[in-house]
Amino acid sequence: MARADGMKKFRILVQYDGTAYHGWQVQPGEATIQGELEAALERIAGAPVPVTGAGRTDAGVHALGQVAVLDLETRMTAGELLRALNSMLPRDIRVVEAAEASPEFHPRYDALSKIYYYQVFTGPVISPFLQRHAHHHRWPLDHRQMDQAAKQFLGRHDFTAFCAADSDVKDKVRQVAVAGLFRRDDLLVFVVEADGFLKQMVRTMAGTLIEVGRGKLGPDDLLRIIASRDRAQAGPTAPARGLFLYRVNYQAN
């Protein structure tokens, strides 16, 4: 759906292993996901092409379903753009879907919710194929207590206690629709869906649940921590390597 000026808006679905990157957002002197996408697009278009994502993942965080948009003056189809981008991107970043989008579509403002996964491996030895994608906790955790505690996140709460202290976001109220834990042998996966997330919110949730799994906190302590609005009351921020942006949901999904 090219516009009168010849521009097309493309919506892309991006997957990446964030280990080697300083997060999503472009930062001077640092390798970032947005920076790699924009560099590839500049080689294709011969001019700078800004990319807007659905959210900013932190350094070391991965994505299975990051959504982004770009405007490009081109005759290429979405499929041709996908192939061109993947031919120029590093192998740890892939565009897995591409489609033309309406001029009004915005990946962040139009998002209804986002789903994140956090993975914790509790076995004594972690596979080399998993060690970049899960936090290795070498001792067993009580996953039933963790799942019960995770349910306390459900509903609409002020999540100040689970937000990085240096965040400049004033409104820290978020609606959590899904929160729970499932287990695959020694791999524990915390799943959370909300209408928005604060800086380091999921990693702090995960770190607090690990404290529950260790017996340092009980499930009922979660409500007390939420009500305190005090970051010091929550658990440590879990390492970035275990976190995945799984999906961004829109009206059409």
Secondary structure, DSSP 8 states (H G I E B T S, - for coil): ---TTSEEEEEEEEEE-GGGSS-SS--TTS--HHHHHHHHHHHHHSS---EEES----TT-EEEEEEEEEEEE-S--HHHHHHHHHHHS-TTEEEEEEEE--TT--TTTT--EEEEEEEEE-SSS--TTTTTSSEE--S---HHHHHHHHGGG-EEEE-GGGS-TT---S--EEEEEEEEEEEETTEEEEEEEES---TTHHHHHHHHHHHHHTTSS-TTHHHHHHHHT-GGGS-----GGGEEEEEEE-TT-
